[in-house]
Every structure is written in structure tokens, then in C-alpha cells.
Amino acid sequence: MGRLPEAWIAPAEVRELRELTRYRHKLVHLRTSCKDQVHGVLAKLGIPVTCTDIFGTAGSAWLDGLGLPQPDPTGPLPDYRRSPDPVRPQR
């Protein structure tokens, strides 16, 4: 035998730390995405941001006091069944 190099398999502790690191990275990415969406909504509504950190204590109070329009949960939902499928090309 001896023709193929041996593969190194990390110990269980290292694999667990890697899994935790991947999960933390995913959560940080999700948090950043949510914060970016908040900034996007404020920009779309034309609301100038007056706080340096809108997710801190003062910024959260500022956001609560804005009185932003809320989506209508009973309103019509978009019908995605009629939209073209991005995976399959149109014939």
C-alpha cells in the first residue's frame, strides 16, 4: 500500500471548537444582516440617523420613538407562484 498520503483527522475537541466557530460566524453574519436591513429601511423612508449607535441604549429609545409604519399582517401576500423560476430557464 503506501501510495496515498494519510489523512489527518482532527481530534474531537478541535472538531467541536470548529463547529462552534462556524456557528458563531453564522450568527454574527445574521446579526449584521439584520442591522443592515434596519439602516436600509430608515434610508428608504428618508429618516436621517441622528445617533452614532442606533442599536445602543439611546439609539434603541430613538428607534422606539420614531413611530415607523408597521406592515399589515392581514394584507395580501405577493403571489410568487406566477414569478419566473430563476433556476429553470424560460422556454
For each residue, the residues with C-beta under 8 A, 3 or more apart:
1: 4
2:
3:
4: 1
5:
6:
7:
8:
9:
10: 14 15 18
11: 14 15
12: 15 16
13: 16 17
14: 10 11 17 18
15: 10 11 12 18 19
16: 12 13 19 20
17: 13 14 20 21
18: 10 14 15 21 22
19: 15 16 22 23
20: 16 17 23 24
21: 17 18 24 25
22: 18 19 25 26
23: 19 20 26 27
24: 20 21 27 28
25: 21 22 28 29
26: 22 23 29 30
27: 23 24 30 31
28: 24 25 31 32
29: 25 26 32 33
30: 26 27 33 34
31: 27 28 34 35
32: 28 29 35 36
33: 29 30 36 37
34: 30 31 37 38
35: 31 32 38 39 55
36: 32 33 39 40
37: 33 34 40 41
38: 34 35 41 42 54 55 63
39: 35 36 42 43 49 54
40: 36 37 43 44
41: 37 38 44 45 68
42: 38 39 45 47 49 54
43: 39 40 46 47
44: 40 41
45: 41 42 68 69
46: 43
47: 42 43 66
48:
49: 39 42 54
50: 62
51: 54 56 58 59 62
52: 59
53: 56 58 59
54: 38 39 42 49 51 59 60 62 63
55: 35 38 59 60
56: 51 53 59 60
57: 60 61
58: 51 53 61 62
59: 51 52 53 54 55 56 62 63
60: 54 55 56 57 63 64
61: 57 58 64 65
62: 50 51 54 58 59 65 66
63: 38 54 59 60 66 68
64: 60 61
65: 61 62
66: 47 62 63
67:
68: 41 45 63
69: 45
70:
71: 75
72: 75
73:
74:
75: 71 72
76:
77:
78:
79: 82 83
80: 83
81:
82: 79
83: 79 80
84: 90
85: 88
86:
87:
88: 85
89:
90: 84
91:
